[in-house]
Amino acid sequence: MPVTLKVLSRKMAVAGIKHVLITAGEKSVAEQTKDYVLYTDGTFKVLNTKLTELDLSGKKVTRIPDDLPESLRVLNLDNTSVSTIPDTLPKRLDALLLSGTNVSVIPETLPHTLNHLYLKDTKVSMVPRKLPKLLEYFDLRNTKIKDFPRDIPCKLLELDVRGTKLNQPKRFALENERIAHHVHTGK
């Protein structure tokens, strides 16, 4: 026989219980800090709207939320199960670390402030035609890329394409003299 709310109230009062939270359809929390909540379904929510750096590397994250705070400058999701990068990344994001994830596509619209992009050991096969102009460090080691756009960012200092099938990487380095000594193409 189902227990009515009235009966439950009386039993709780007798037991000295004053407050009960009843929820339906809520997500189960796997981990919570003052800055974020990580749910058991692999999603997370940032609690601190002024947060500038978030490191969830190695955690059981499967998806990047669309509502990251605009204050976020560094997002480290290395070695997680993330497979897609949303088009709605914070506009002032400086560094995006997704090495060792299941990411296969880089969005065409990355934040223009992005200067570090790490995608080592991912399934990425194409690089967007237009990369952020402020990009300085781009790690594509052990990805599936074969081509790289002709217009490289003017601030690019280091490009690592070791372990890729980049068509004619030596020619690419020679055509881009400015960064030729910072293009890593060997093993």
Salt bridges, closest charged atoms under 4 A:
GLU31 OE1 - LYS59 NZ 3.28
ASP35 OD2 - LYS34 NZ 3.50
ASP41 OD2 - LYS27 NZ 3.68
ASP67 OD2 - LYS45 NZ 3.42
ASP94 OD2 - ARG73 NE 2.97
ASP139 OD2 - ARG141 NH2 2.57
GLU158 OE2 - HIS184 NE2 3.29
ASP160 OD2 - ARG141 NE 3.34
ASP160 OD2 - ARG162 NH2 2.43
GLU175 OE1 - ARG150 NH1 2.51
GLU175 OE2 - ARG171 NH1 2.52
